[in-house]
Protein backbone atom coordinates (compact mmCIF):
# COMPACT_ATOMS: atom_id res chain seq x y z
CA UNK A 1 0.00 0.00 0.00
CA UNK A 2 2.83 2.40 0.90
CA UNK A 3 4.55 1.61 -2.40
CA UNK A 4 1.36 2.35 -4.34
CA UNK A 5 0.97 5.72 -2.60
CA UNK A 6 4.61 6.61 -3.36
CA UNK A 7 4.21 5.77 -7.05
CA UNK A 8 0.97 7.77 -7.27
CA UNK A 9 2.62 10.83 -5.70
CA UNK A 10 5.62 10.47 -8.03
CA UNK A 11 3.38 10.25 -11.10
CA UNK A 12 1.49 13.40 -10.03
CA UNK A 13 4.76 15.27 -9.49
CA UNK A 14 6.10 14.25 -12.93
CA UNK A 15 2.83 15.32 -14.56
CA UNK A 16 2.99 18.75 -12.92
CA UNK A 17 6.64 19.10 -13.95
CA UNK A 18 5.81 18.26 -17.58
CA UNK A 19 3.00 20.83 -17.64
CA UNK A 20 5.28 23.47 -16.15
CA UNK A 21 8.03 22.77 -18.70
CA UNK A 22 5.62 22.95 -21.63
CA UNK A 23 4.23 26.25 -20.38
CA UNK A 24 7.67 27.80 -20.02
CA UNK A 25 8.58 26.93 -23.62
CA UNK A 26 5.72 28.99 -24.99
CA UNK A 27 7.00 32.13 -23.34
CA UNK A 28 5.12 35.07 -21.82
CA UNK A 29 3.09 37.74 -23.55
CA UNK A 30 1.10 35.67 -26.02
CA UNK A 31 -2.65 36.05 -26.40
CA UNK A 32 -5.43 35.45 -28.86
CA UNK A 33 -4.70 31.92 -30.04
CA UNK A 34 -3.20 28.50 -29.38
CA UNK A 35 0.41 27.90 -28.43
CA UNK A 36 2.54 29.11 -31.38
CA UNK A 37 3.44 26.37 -33.82
CA UNK A 38 5.35 26.60 -37.09
CA UNK A 39 4.43 23.13 -38.37
CA UNK A 40 0.65 23.24 -38.07
CA UNK A 41 -0.92 22.97 -41.52
CA UNK A 42 -4.46 24.34 -41.83
CA UNK A 43 -7.05 22.66 -44.00
CA UNK A 44 -7.78 24.32 -47.36
CA UNK A 45 -11.46 23.81 -46.56
CA UNK A 46 -11.29 26.30 -43.71
CA UNK A 47 -10.64 25.56 -40.06
CA UNK A 48 -7.58 23.48 -39.24
CA UNK A 49 -8.29 19.84 -38.54
CA UNK A 50 -8.24 18.35 -35.06
CA UNK A 51 -5.21 16.28 -36.06
CA UNK A 52 -3.32 19.45 -37.04
CA UNK A 53 -4.11 21.09 -33.71
CA UNK A 54 -2.92 18.04 -31.78
CA UNK A 55 0.35 18.02 -33.69
CA UNK A 56 0.92 21.73 -32.96
CA UNK A 57 3.43 22.45 -30.18
CA UNK A 58 5.15 25.51 -28.83
CA UNK A 59 8.68 24.08 -29.01
CA UNK A 60 8.83 24.74 -32.77
CA UNK A 61 8.40 28.47 -32.19
CA UNK A 62 11.05 28.67 -29.49
CA UNK A 63 13.48 26.73 -31.70
CA UNK A 64 13.58 29.68 -34.14
CA UNK A 65 13.93 32.52 -31.64
CA UNK A 66 17.51 33.07 -32.82
CA UNK A 67 16.17 34.69 -35.99
CA UNK A 68 15.64 38.41 -35.59
CA UNK A 69 13.82 40.98 -37.66
CA UNK A 70 15.32 44.21 -38.90
CA UNK A 71 14.36 45.93 -35.66
CA UNK A 72 16.03 43.26 -33.54
CA UNK A 73 12.90 41.42 -32.34
CA UNK A 74 12.48 37.63 -32.86
CA UNK A 75 10.53 37.15 -36.08
CA UNK A 76 9.42 33.57 -35.54
CA UNK A 77 7.40 34.58 -32.50
CA UNK A 78 5.09 36.60 -34.77
CA UNK A 79 5.16 34.14 -37.66
CA UNK A 80 4.42 31.17 -35.41
CA UNK A 81 1.67 33.07 -33.59
CA UNK A 82 -0.01 33.97 -36.89
CA UNK A 83 0.29 30.41 -38.21
CA UNK A 84 -1.10 29.02 -34.96
CA UNK A 85 -4.09 31.37 -35.11
CA UNK A 86 -4.64 30.60 -38.80
CA UNK A 87 -4.97 26.91 -37.94
CA UNK A 88 -8.14 27.80 -36.01
CA UNK A 89 -9.64 30.00 -38.74
CA UNK A 90 -13.35 29.45 -39.35
CA UNK A 91 -13.73 29.65 -43.12
CA UNK A 92 -16.35 27.11 -44.26
CA UNK A 93 -17.62 29.35 -47.10
CA UNK A 94 -14.48 30.66 -48.77
CA UNK A 95 -12.11 27.90 -47.68
CA UNK A 96 -9.43 30.57 -47.30
CA UNK A 97 -7.73 30.78 -43.91
CA UNK A 98 -5.73 33.79 -42.72
CA UNK A 99 -3.82 34.45 -39.52
CA UNK A 100 -2.47 37.72 -38.14
CA UNK A 101 -0.19 38.57 -35.26
CA UNK A 102 0.55 41.92 -33.65
CA UNK A 103 3.53 42.86 -31.52
CA UNK A 104 3.12 45.73 -29.09
CA UNK A 105 5.90 48.03 -27.89
CA UNK A 106 6.17 46.02 -24.66
CA UNK A 107 6.94 42.86 -26.67
CA UNK A 108 3.60 41.14 -26.11
CA UNK A 109 2.11 39.27 -29.07
CA UNK A 110 -1.59 39.04 -29.92
CA UNK A 111 -3.02 36.88 -32.68
CA UNK A 112 -6.28 36.47 -34.58
CA UNK A 113 -7.83 34.55 -37.45
CA UNK A 114 -10.63 35.16 -39.92
CA UNK A 115 -14.10 34.11 -38.76
CA UNK A 116 -16.71 33.81 -41.50
CA UNK A 117 -20.48 33.99 -41.15
CA UNK A 118 -23.30 32.70 -43.32
CA UNK A 119 -24.38 36.35 -43.54
CA UNK A 120 -21.19 37.25 -45.35
CA UNK A 121 -20.77 40.90 -44.23
CA UNK A 122 -20.83 39.78 -40.59
CA UNK A 123 -17.55 37.88 -40.88
CA UNK A 124 -14.38 39.30 -39.33
CA UNK A 125 -10.82 39.44 -40.63
CA UNK A 126 -7.73 38.04 -38.96
CA UNK A 127 -6.30 41.52 -38.39
CA UNK A 128 -9.48 42.61 -36.62
CA UNK A 129 -9.29 39.53 -34.40
CA UNK A 130 -5.69 40.27 -33.47
CA UNK A 131 -6.56 43.89 -32.66
CA UNK A 132 -9.46 42.74 -30.47
CA UNK A 133 -7.15 40.37 -28.59
CA UNK A 134 -4.63 43.18 -28.12
CA UNK A 135 -7.20 45.60 -26.72
CA UNK A 136 -8.70 42.90 -24.50
CA UNK A 137 -5.21 42.40 -23.06
CA UNK A 138 -5.02 46.10 -22.19
CA UNK A 139 -2.73 47.30 -25.02
CA UNK A 140 -3.51 50.06 -27.49
CA UNK A 141 -0.31 50.49 -29.53
CA UNK A 142 1.03 48.39 -32.41
CA UNK A 143 4.73 48.05 -33.20
CA UNK A 144 4.67 45.35 -35.89
CA UNK A 145 2.12 43.31 -37.84
CA UNK A 146 2.36 39.94 -39.60
CA UNK A 147 -0.32 38.57 -41.95
CA UNK A 148 -0.08 34.91 -42.99
CA UNK A 149 -1.98 33.12 -45.75
CA UNK A 150 -1.32 30.14 -48.00
CA UNK A 151 -2.33 31.16 -51.50
CA UNK A 152 -0.45 31.86 -54.72
CA UNK A 153 -0.79 35.62 -54.20
CA UNK A 154 0.25 37.66 -51.19
CA UNK A 155 -2.63 38.72 -48.97
CA UNK A 156 -2.68 42.30 -47.73
CA UNK A 157 -5.09 43.69 -45.13
CA UNK A 158 -8.42 44.78 -46.64
CA UNK A 159 -9.38 48.46 -46.64
CA UNK A 160 -11.33 48.22 -43.39
CA UNK A 161 -8.47 46.46 -41.60
CA UNK A 162 -5.99 49.05 -42.85
CA UNK A 163 -8.08 51.71 -41.14
CA UNK A 164 -8.29 49.57 -37.99
CA UNK A 165 -4.51 49.14 -37.94
CA UNK A 166 -4.02 52.89 -38.46
CA UNK A 167 -6.07 53.53 -35.31
CA UNK A 168 -3.34 51.93 -33.19
CA UNK A 169 -0.22 52.13 -35.38
CA UNK A 170 1.95 54.95 -36.68
CA UNK A 171 2.45 55.24 -40.43
CA UNK A 172 5.94 53.73 -40.22
CA UNK A 173 4.89 50.53 -38.43
CA UNK A 174 6.02 47.52 -40.53
CA UNK A 175 3.46 45.12 -41.97
CA UNK A 176 5.00 41.79 -43.00
CA UNK A 177 3.20 39.63 -45.57
CA UNK A 178 4.03 35.95 -45.26
CA UNK A 179 3.02 32.44 -46.16
CA UNK A 180 3.59 29.25 -44.18
CA UNK A 181 7.26 29.30 -45.18
CA UNK A 182 7.99 32.77 -43.82
CA UNK A 183 8.29 36.40 -44.89
CA UNK A 184 7.62 37.22 -48.56
CA UNK A 185 7.17 41.00 -48.58
CA UNK A 186 7.29 43.97 -46.25
CA UNK A 187 5.45 47.28 -46.28
CA UNK A 188 4.15 49.81 -43.74
CA UNK A 189 0.79 50.92 -42.41
CA UNK A 190 1.29 54.31 -44.09
CA UNK A 191 2.06 52.75 -47.47
CA UNK A 192 -1.05 50.58 -47.24
CA UNK A 193 -3.29 53.49 -46.26
CA UNK A 194 -1.92 56.87 -47.39
CA UNK A 195 -3.93 59.82 -46.16
CA UNK A 196 -5.59 57.75 -43.43
CA UNK A 197 -8.54 59.29 -41.62
CA UNK A 198 -7.40 60.09 -38.08
CA UNK A 199 -8.17 62.05 -34.90
CA UNK A 200 -6.83 65.25 -36.49
CA UNK A 201 -9.77 65.21 -38.91
CA UNK A 202 -12.14 65.56 -35.96
CA UNK A 203 -10.40 68.63 -34.54
CA UNK A 204 -12.76 71.55 -34.21
CA UNK A 205 -15.92 69.56 -34.73
CA UNK A 206 -18.81 70.37 -32.43
CA UNK A 207 -20.09 67.76 -30.01
C-alpha positions in Angstrom: 0.0 0.0 0.0 2.8 2.4 0.9 4.6 1.6 -2.4 1.4 2.4 -4.3 1.0 5.7 -2.6 4.6 6.6 -3.4 4.2 5.8 -7.1 1.0 7.8 -7.3 2.6 10.8 -5.7 5.6 10.5 -8.0 3.4 10.2 -11.1 1.5 13.4 -10.0 4.8 15.3 -9.5 6.1 14.2 -12.9 2.8 15.3 -14.6 3.0 18.7 -12.9 6.6 19.1 -13.9 5.8 18.3 -17.6 3.0 20.8 -17.6 5.3 23.5 -16.2 8.0 22.8 -18.7 5.6 23.0 -21.6 4.2 26.3 -20.4 7.7 27.8 -20.0 8.6 26.9 -23.6 5.7 29.0 -25.0 7.0 32.1 -23.3 5.1 35.1 -21.8 3.1 37.7 -23.5 1.1 35.7 -26.0 -2.7 36.1 -26.4 -5.4 35.4 -28.9 -4.7 31.9 -30.0 -3.2 28.5 -29.4 0.4 27.9 -28.4 2.5 29.1 -31.4 3.4 26.4 -33.8 5.3 26.6 -37.1 4.4 23.1 -38.4 0.6 23.2 -38.1 -0.9 23.0 -41.5 -4.5 24.3 -41.8 -7.0 22.7 -44.0 -7.8 24.3 -47.4 -11.5 23.8 -46.6 -11.3 26.3 -43.7 -10.6 25.6 -40.1 -7.6 23.5 -39.2 -8.3 19.8 -38.5 -8.2 18.4 -35.1 -5.2 16.3 -36.1 -3.3 19.5 -37.0 -4.1 21.1 -33.7 -2.9 18.0 -31.8 0.3 18.0 -33.7 0.9 21.7 -33.0 3.4 22.5 -30.2 5.2 25.5 -28.8 8.7 24.1 -29.0 8.8 24.7 -32.8 8.4 28.5 -32.2 11.1 28.7 -29.5 13.5 26.7 -31.7 13.6 29.7 -34.1 13.9 32.5 -31.6 17.5 33.1 -32.8 16.2 34.7 -36.0 15.6 38.4 -35.6 13.8 41.0 -37.7 15.3 44.2 -38.9 14.4 45.9 -35.7 16.0 43.3 -33.5 12.9 41.4 -32.3 12.5 37.6 -32.9 10.5 37.2 -36.1 9.4 33.6 -35.5 7.4 34.6 -32.5 5.1 36.6 -34.8 5.2 34.1 -37.7 4.4 31.2 -35.4 1.7 33.1 -33.6 0.0 34.0 -36.9 0.3 30.4 -38.2 -1.1 29.0 -35.0 -4.1 31.4 -35.1 -4.6 30.6 -38.8 -5.0 26.9 -37.9 -8.1 27.8 -36.0 -9.6 30.0 -38.7 -13.3 29.5 -39.3 -13.7 29.7 -43.1 -16.3 27.1 -44.3 -17.6 29.3 -47.1 -14.5 30.7 -48.8 -12.1 27.9 -47.7 -9.4 30.6 -47.3 -7.7 30.8 -43.9 -5.7 33.8 -42.7 -3.8 34.5 -39.5 -2.5 37.7 -38.1 -0.2 38.6 -35.3 0.6 41.9 -33.7 3.5 42.9 -31.5 3.1 45.7 -29.1 5.9 48.0 -27.9 6.2 46.0 -24.7 6.9 42.9 -26.7 3.6 41.1 -26.1 2.1 39.3 -29.1 -1.6 39.0 -29.9 -3.0 36.9 -32.7 -6.3 36.5 -34.6 -7.8 34.5 -37.5 -10.6 35.2 -39.9 -14.1 34.1 -38.8 -16.7 33.8 -41.5 -20.5 34.0 -41.1 -23.3 32.7 -43.3 -24.4 36.4 -43.5 -21.2 37.3 -45.4 -20.8 40.9 -44.2 -20.8 39.8 -40.6 -17.6 37.9 -40.9 -14.4 39.3 -39.3 -10.8 39.4 -40.6 -7.7 38.0 -39.0 -6.3 41.5 -38.4 -9.5 42.6 -36.6 -9.3 39.5 -34.4 -5.7 40.3 -33.5 -6.6 43.9 -32.7 -9.5 42.7 -30.5 -7.2 40.4 -28.6 -4.6 43.2 -28.1 -7.2 45.6 -26.7 -8.7 42.9 -24.5 -5.2 42.4 -23.1 -5.0 46.1 -22.2 -2.7 47.3 -25.0 -3.5 50.1 -27.5 -0.3 50.5 -29.5 1.0 48.4 -32.4 4.7 48.1 -33.2 4.7 45.3 -35.9 2.1 43.3 -37.8 2.4 39.9 -39.6 -0.3 38.6 -41.9 -0.1 34.9 -43.0 -2.0 33.1 -45.8 -1.3 30.1 -48.0 -2.3 31.2 -51.5 -0.4 31.9 -54.7 -0.8 35.6 -54.2 0.2 37.7 -51.2 -2.6 38.7 -49.0 -2.7 42.3 -47.7 -5.1 43.7 -45.1 -8.4 44.8 -46.6 -9.4 48.5 -46.6 -11.3 48.2 -43.4 -8.5 46.5 -41.6 -6.0 49.0 -42.9 -8.1 51.7 -41.1 -8.3 49.6 -38.0 -4.5 49.1 -37.9 -4.0 52.9 -38.5 -6.1 53.5 -35.3 -3.3 51.9 -33.2 -0.2 52.1 -35.4 2.0 55.0 -36.7 2.4 55.2 -40.4 5.9 53.7 -40.2 4.9 50.5 -38.4 6.0 47.5 -40.5 3.5 45.1 -42.0 5.0 41.8 -43.0 3.2 39.6 -45.6 4.0 36.0 -45.3 3.0 32.4 -46.2 3.6 29.2 -44.2 7.3 29.3 -45.2 8.0 32.8 -43.8 8.3 36.4 -44.9 7.6 37.2 -48.6 7.2 41.0 -48.6 7.3 44.0 -46.3 5.4 47.3 -46.3 4.1 49.8 -43.7 0.8 50.9 -42.4 1.3 54.3 -44.1 2.1 52.7 -47.5 -1.0 50.6 -47.2 -3.3 53.5 -46.3 -1.9 56.9 -47.4 -3.9 59.8 -46.2 -5.6 57.7 -43.4 -8.5 59.3 -41.6 -7.4 60.1 -38.1 -8.2 62.1 -34.9 -6.8 65.3 -36.5 -9.8 65.2 -38.9 -12.1 65.6 -36.0 -10.4 68.6 -34.5 -12.8 71.6 -34.2 -15.9 69.6 -34.7 -18.8 70.4 -32.4 -20.1 67.8 -30.0 
